[in-house]
Amino acid sequence: MESGQPVFEAIGLTKKYEDETLALDHVSFSVRAGEIFAMLGGNGAGKTTTINLFLNFIEPTEGEARINGIASHKDPLTAKRNVAFVSENVMLYPNFTALQNLDYFSRLGGKTQYSKENYHAVLRRVGLQEEAHTKRLRGFSKGMRQKCGIAIAILKDAPAILLDEPTSGLDPQAGFEFIELLRSLRDDGKSILMSTHDIFRAKEVADVVGIMNRGKLIMQKHAAELAGHDLEELYMKYIAGHIRDAA
Amino acid sequence: MLSTIIVKELKNIIVSPKFSATFAVTSLLLLLSVYVGINEYQATTRQYEAATGLVDQRLRETRSWARLSNRVYRVPNPMHVFVAGVNNDIGRTSIIDPTEQVKLTNSTYNDEPIYAAFRFIDFTFIVTIIFSLFAILFTYDAVNGERENGTLQLTFANALPRVHFIAGKFVGLWLGLIVPLLIPIVLSVVLVLAYKIPLAVDHWMSVAAIVLVSLLFCTFFIAFGICISAVTRRSSTSFLFLLVAWIVISFILPRAGVMAAGTLHPVASVAEVEGMREAFAKQIWAKHRDEMQERFRKRADEMQNMTAEERSAYEDEHAWEMMEQEDKARKDILKQIDLLGKKLEEETRNGRRQQEGLALVLSRFSPASAYQLAAMTLAGMNIDVKSAYEDALSAYRASFVTYKEKKEKESGDSGGIRITVDSNTGFKFSMGRESGSLDISEMPRFNASRFSFSGVLASALPDIVLLCAFTFLAFAAAFVAFLRYDVR
């Protein structure tokens, strides 16, 4: 695809559930290659719904969620070939070792050419200790599992990466390592769409920050525009303002 | 993609503790049941040979055609090693005699009630109860467990068609469950060969068919388990539901069918039939007694005014006629009792067949019943064995009775005590023909029908088709449910 073309694209994305709950209300944004878009927002803001729409876990009521120009709900299999996903709480197969989990999910991602050495290399890259590579995941901490999840996403080698609350529950060291990893993926030209509560890390790593509240994208600013602003203050101001408007 | 899912499922099962537990329990149970089956078959064969030897000896020692009677024993079926069916419940022997109706008596459980208390665990029991339970344990969280673990989301973040996932799950689980079943089956076959159990080609074909039907039954439970895990969100809910369904399918439905049939189509019990027969016999003998007294009174009246010489002459003249008259009356009564016995027996048998038919139709709503009936039929151990044997024995009894009557006529030996009066030798008593044993070389022998695979397969086909239908429905339901499943 051409450089500069959006990899993730939400066009008037709307989701209304059968009980009439409006989870997402005409949300539009785009994320280009080599760009990290951080969606900030409280619980029920619509961040996970947006991710679910990109992965076609649910169908939009209106609008489109496109990955590499392909509408997820129209051609989900092709769209999913272009995206890797890391969930909030990576839960892999506990009876499998880290290597076995990587091998299985790489094959599911259509990558059958990897050797054991490739798996070891990527696990080293995400910072998982060598001795843990051949251990079953049953005894892994959340941070270790998160690293495995990122390793799976890297191995898929998709242009787009979706991260749902990736730093939630990580200790400061693991959080720092994770941010470093995201930067290196961005440097590889990956387009990253991430939902998070973590304002500090969002400011630290994101190229674009979007604030969501009650299913709406109420603010969207580039990192340059945020320079010199206290993001936390801005976040509270926007949320408060939106609540006032809604009232 | 499909092979990746299958391999993952297999690996996941093989490294799980439930696989080793299943394999250990199944191997132990199957090998133990086959070993016990072999021992039981060998013991039954020895008993059969000893009993038939004794019958032959008794026949050779019989010296009067009138007293000739036979006893037939059921030939042991080597399929008993795998499927007990009704083998231990129905009688093993019947007397073949003109005065007695054919009836199989002396079942194993009748003779040795301890075996009834701790019933024989055979291959079909292990598959019906143990393996279906294992199938539930393997599948109750097949879909919802992955959702709870979060692996379903990660899986479907990839370009994976749902049909591949559900088919891969099904095949992987199937292989993971079937391997622990097939290995001990192969070992059981080796055991049977080592003990030289005389299984003919038809028997081996039947064993193979029973194994296939067992796999089909397991397939049903695997598909059913996946289906329930794909219509529920929580694995604890699906486990509870499957456990209740397992109890209903394995225990309640089969028995409910039988109980409902008993209520809808009541049949007189053996004791009631015997009671009716005895009441009739008592009544007709009482009537005969009254008539006989009347005849004797009439004769006495006729002789009342006679002198002693006239009375003696009258008695000499009418003695034979009177004896014949009494004998005819007695034989008529015996015939009537026999006819009523046959009629009652036929009515009961027909009623019981109808009741059994209804019970089977109703209980077949359970796949466990369909499987057990198919396996028992394939082994030649289903509930028709008793009636088929008794029918064959009835036919044999008819030919035996004809032979006996013919021989009685030819020899003039009609039983009873023969008194010969001779002016030279005086009185001589004899018990019919007593000089030497009888020549029974032409006596018809009972030949049990030979085990035929095509025959049992044809009989088992409806149950096999039913089991296929149950399995297909369960799989189709699992497939449709998963297509609509919310993977979040």
Chai-1 contact restraints between the chains, C-beta under 6 A:
chainA,res_idxA,chainB,res_idxB,connection_type,confidence,min_distance_angstrom,max_distance_angstrom,comment,restraint_id
A,L55,B,A157,contact,1.0,0.0,6.0,A-B,restraint_1
A,F57,B,V487,contact,1.0,0.0,6.0,A-B,restraint_2
A,F57,B,R488,contact,1.0,0.0,6.0,A-B,restraint_3
A,L77,B,A159,contact,1.0,0.0,6.0,A-B,restraint_4
A,K80,B,N158,contact,1.0,0.0,6.0,A-B,restraint_5
A,K80,B,A159,contact,1.0,0.0,6.0,A-B,restraint_6
A,R81,B,A159,contact,1.0,0.0,6.0,A-B,restraint_7
A,F85,B,A157,contact,1.0,0.0,6.0,A-B,restraint_8
A,S87,B,G150,contact,1.0,0.0,6.0,A-B,restraint_9
A,S87,B,Q153,contact,1.0,0.0,6.0,A-B,restraint_10
A,M91,B,N149,contact,1.0,0.0,6.0,A-B,restraint_11
A,M91,B,G150,contact,1.0,0.0,6.0,A-B,restraint_12
A,M91,B,T151,contact,1.0,0.0,6.0,A-B,restraint_13
A,N95,B,N12,contact,1.0,0.0,6.0,A-B,restraint_14
A,N95,B,V15,contact,1.0,0.0,6.0,A-B,restraint_15
A,N95,B,S16,contact,1.0,0.0,6.0,A-B,restraint_16
A,Y104,B,K8,contact,1.0,0.0,6.0,A-B,restraint_17
A,R107,B,T4,contact,1.0,0.0,6.0,A-B,restraint_18
A,L108,B,N158,contact,1.0,0.0,6.0,A-B,restraint_19
A,L108,B,L160,contact,1.0,0.0,6.0,A-B,restraint_20
A,G109,B,N158,contact,1.0,0.0,6.0,A-B,restraint_21
